[in-house]
Structures are given as C-alpha cells and as structure tokens.
Amino acid sequence: MKMPLNHEETQAIVEGTTRFAMEGDSATRLLVGNLVAFLVKKGLIDQDEYLQETLKTKEFLSENYEPEKESDLKMVENIFNLHINDLKAPD
C-alpha cells in the first residue's frame, strides 16, 4: 500500500515541477525572441509591424477568448506581455 506524501515531499515535488515549467517557458521565450530577431535581421519581417500585430492579437484574445478559468486568460495575457516587452527591449 502506498503511503501518502508528507508536506516536505509534496512541497519538493511542486517546487521541482514549477522550476521545470518556468525553465521551459524561459527557453521558449528565448527561441521565439531569437526567431523574431532572425527574421527582422534577414529583412523578412518588420519588427514594428510585427509588434503591432502582436498587440492586436493580444487585444483580440483578451476580448474574445473564453477559457474555463479566468486564470487561463490572465496567463495568456501575461505571456503576450512578456513577448511584447521582449520586443520592446533594446538589443
């Protein structure tokens, strides 16, 4: 029979899972940022135009996305805000 996890074991699992998810999100942000920078450098996209389209998409999702939980909408908005801030950051 399995024994239930104690508080310390549960906390260690949650912290490890959270750290893994955050590292994955950071890696994804770096990859997307690198891709956008590459496309801008190659002259394939205009960074200002891309930023405006990203802002429009965020606004559209904020107004039309109907997730099961309000926190899901906040998560989407936060991800867009991080990406927008990455685009606005100086090189």
CORMOPE-V185735 format. One record per helix or strand of 2 or more residues. SS is the DSSP state (~ for helix, > for strand). FROM is the first residue (numbers start at 1). LEN is the number of residues. If there is no record, write none. Layout:
# CORMOPE-V185735
ss=<SS;SS>
from=<FROM;FROM>
len=<LEN;LEN>
This chain:
# CORMOPE-V185735
ss=<~;~;~>
from=<7;47;70>
len=<35;18;19>
